[in-house]
Amino acid sequence: MTSVPPRFRLAADLEISRIVTGLWQVADMERDGRELDREAASTALLDYARAGFDTFDMADHYGSAELIAGRMLGRVAAGEHAGAARPIAFTKWCPTPGPMTAEVVREGVERSRRRLGVETIDLLQFHWWSFEHPAYLDAMNRLDDLRRDGLIRHLGVTNFDTAHLNVLVKHGVPIVSNQVSFSLLDRRAAGEMSAFCLANGVRLLAYGTLAGGLMSERWLGRPEPGEGEIADWSKMKYRRFVEAAGGWDALQAILAALDQIAKKHHVAIANVATRWALDHPAVAAAIVGARLGENDHRESNLAPFSFTLDVEDRAAIAAALAQTKTIPGDCGDEYRQPPFLTASGDLSHHLGAMPRAYVAADFEGRPGRSRVSSGSAFEPIAGYSRAFRVGDRILVSGTTATNGADEVVCPGDPAGQTTFILDKIAASLAAFGARLDDVVRTRIYLVNADDWEPVSRAHGRRFGEVRPANTLLQVGRLIGDYLVEIEAEAVVESH
C-alpha cells in the first residue's frame, strides 16, 4: 500500500491530495453551542497533514473550522511541520443573495483570511443559494478582482449546475473546480456536468462519496433505522439521498455488491465507494469528512489507492446500481428546489425568505397595477418597466444578458446568455411572488437563426415541464453586442 495519498494538479501552482479532509463535521460537533478545543483540533489536522492528507476543505459557516485550520497553519508557520509542504486550505463563501458590491465581497473574503491567518486563500469556493437573484455573476467578477490582487490564489464554486457553471466560464471567470455531491447514490455529475468540466478545464471535488458514513459495513444487512436512530447532520442528509435513490433496499443492494468487492481486495466498503468516485475522469479528489478528536481515518483513507476495480467489479456495481433510481435534477438542485436533500430537509421557507433582486411598486392612481424597475438608466429614458403586472397577468419586457456592471454576459455564447436572461426574468417574476412555472408565453429574438439549438436547449432546461407557448424569431440585429433577447408573460392568481 502507498504510504501517502496520490496528488492531483488542480492548477499549475495548486497540487492537492486526492483525498481531501472535509471539516463540515465541525459544525455538527459544535451544534450544541460549545466550541471544539482549538489546540487539540489543530493537532488532529497536523496529524492528517503529516500523513500526506494535507488538503483541507471548510466554509465560513462550518462552526469554528476556519479558526481551527488557521491555528494549524500558524503552527506550521512556526516550524511544527518542517520539511514538508505547507498544508492547503480550501474555504467557501456562502453569502445571502443581495447586491454584491466590491465592499460586500471583500469583507466576505477578508473574514476568511483573518480566520485562516493567511495572505492568500488557496481556493475560494463560492456558493449561491438562488439563481433567481442574478447577482452571482457580479460576486464572481469581484472575487476575480481579488484574485488578481493576490488575496485569492484560485476560484472555485460549489453546487453550481451545468448551465450556470457555463455562464461563469463563458463569461471569462477562471474557475478551476466545482464541488458537488457525487457518489454511487448520486450520479448526477457523471453526465452533462462532467462533459462540460472536461471540455473546459474544470474539475470536480466530490463530496458525499461515503453518504455520511452510510456506505460502510456498519449498515450492511441492518434493518432500516427508525425515527431518531440517525442523529448526526451528515447521516440525516444522506438518509434523504437514500430515499430518493430507491430506499433502504437500494442501499443494501449497493452495500452487498461493495462488500463482495471489498473482501476480494482486502479493503473496506468505504474504500471501494471512494475508488469508484476517484476513477471518474472529471473528479480531482474526494472529500472525506473528519470528526476531529473522535475518529481517525488516515490509514483507511489510504486503502482506495491499494487496488483497482476490474471489469468484474464494475459489472457487479452496475448490477446494483440498476436497482436504484436516478436522483432528479442537475448538481446543486437539492439546495434550490425539491426534493430538498439537505440536513435541514425542506428549504422552501428559507429560500422564500431570501432577499429579492427587484422590488415591485404599486402603479400610482391605478389600482390593481404594479411594476418593477431594474434600476437601468434607460428605463425612464425609454419609458418602460422591467416587468408590469395588471390583475393576474405579468408581462416581462424584452430582456438581454446584462449584469450589474452593464456588461454583456457571455459574449459569443448564446446558451450562456439565455441562461442569464432567464435568471433575470425569474427575478422579475419573483418580485410579484410569481415563478417561471407561471409563464404561459415566451418570445425569443435571435441575431443568428443558427443559434436556435443551444438557445432552445437552455430554454427547455427551465421550461421543459411548463412548456409555455413560444415563438422564436431571427431579427436583423439587437442593440448592443447581444445574441439573444427574450420576453415573457405569466399568469398568476390575483391577490
Buried (B, 14 or more C-beta within 10 A) or exposed (E): EEEEBBBBEBBEEBBBBBBBBBBBBBBBBBEEEEEBEBEEBBBBBBBBBBBBBBBBBBBBEBBBBBBBBBBBBBBBEEEBBEEEEEBBBBBBBBBEBBEBBEEBBBEBBEBBBEBBBBEBBBBBBBBBBBBBBBBBBBBBBBBBBBBEEEBBBBBBBBBBBBBBBBBBBBBEBBBBBBBBBBBBBBBBBBEBBBEBBEEEEBBBBBBBBBBBBBBBBEBBEEEBEEEEEBEBBBBBBBBBBBBBBBEBEBBBBBBBBBBBBBEBBEBBBBBBBBBBBBEBEBBBBBBBBBBBEEEBBBEBBBBBBEBEBEEEBEEBBEEBBEBBEEBEBBBBBBBBBEBBBBBEEEBEEBBEEBEBBBEBEEBEEEEEEBBBBBEEEEBEEEEBBBBBBEEBEBBBBBBBBBBBEEBBBBBEBBBBBBBBBBBBBBBBBBBBBBBBBBBBBBBBBBBEEEBBEBBBEBBEBBBEEBEBEBEBEEEEEBEEEBBBBBBBBBBBEEE
